[in-house]
Amino acid sequence: MKILVTGGLGFIGSHTVIELINAGYDPIVVDDLSNSDIKILEQLTKIIGFKPAFHKLDLCDEQAVKAFADNEAADIEGIIHFAAFKAVGESVKLPLKYYRNNFFSLVNILNAFEGRGVNLVFSSSCTVYGQPEQLPVTEDAPVQPAQSPYGNTKQVAEEILKDVIASGSDYKMISLRYFNPVGAHESALIGEQPIGVPQNLVPFITQTAIGKREKLMVWGGDYNTPDGSCVRDYIHVVDLGRAHVAALKLMEQQDFTGIDFFNIGTGKGSSVLEVIKAFEAATGVKLNYEIAPRRDGDVEQVWGDATKSTEKLNWKAELDLNTMMSSAWNWENYISQNPL
């Protein structure tokens, strides 16, 4: 079964490509390389033993997406849509960049494959919950006002998907609401490689530890949390990749129709300072960090109830925080010696 993976050379996309192959699927990767590197295709080839199909494609180009679908769609039975910008802080500064990319890419894909009976897995986020009223947050929790333009794109995208299903479309859809993906593949050949200054915690930790960054800034030390720093549910990216496989398998069942939503996390919250301590314990490397003022767009604390994913997707996170930190550190050491 051929599966289109948009943004498939990105952090989550590349790890999911491997899990798809492990599960017997045939991924077709598209990426515009705006936030990824073509060299990741070579790294994937080293891991899986062959070069997966790849097309450079700007999903915001409606005609290009339509032409691609007309040429390839007959063989594609599923789509995993990752391609989106995802940095909370940047979205606050550049909202139109996020609205254009995250909406145009989704709408163009939906239009191009409409009427073909395709199963779609959408890359969503726990940001759809805003700051939840209760923790852990379940899939039935009321959606709070978005804390950033990025979060708003995910909220609105889910509304778009629901409207498409309500219109009588023959799509089947699952939206996976990720918590915070971290870590790297056990081979250390792929991992998170942000362009420019990292917007996420763990690559900033590893870059600071190896000397690329002078100091790690902890954004906010006065939140209403046990140690004053933000709390998140961190999940290993390999576990996350496997969740996409589970979503595809669920939609392949005849009794699945319409759209469903799933939290993808460990069900446990860890503060920024706890993650720093976990990194130091896993690697033996001391970090230079300081507490800085709060950052616009950040939610104080959020972690999810993954019970529905366990029961209905037959999936649960298996890799712990120690493995997340040590694998991320192995990846950082690899790229310091083998620049991509």
Buried (B, 14 or more C-beta within 10 A) or exposed (E): BBBBBBBBBBBBBBBBBBBBBEBEBBBBBBBBBEBBBEEBBEBBEEBBEEEBBBBEBBBBBBEBBBEBBEEBBEEBBBBBBBBBBBBBBBBBEBBEEBBBBBBBBBBBBBBBBBEBEBBBBBBBBBBBBBBBEEBBBBBEBEEBEBBBBBBBBBBBBBEBBBEBBEEEBEBBBBBBBBBBBBBBBBBBBBBBBBEEEBBBBBBBBBBBBBEEBEEBBBBBBEBEBEEBBBBBBBBBBBBBBBBBBBBBBBBEEEEBEEBBBBBBBBBBBBBBBBBBBBBBEBBEBEBEBEBEEEBEBBBBBBBBBBBBBBEBBEBBBEBBBEBBBBBBBBBBBBBEEEEE
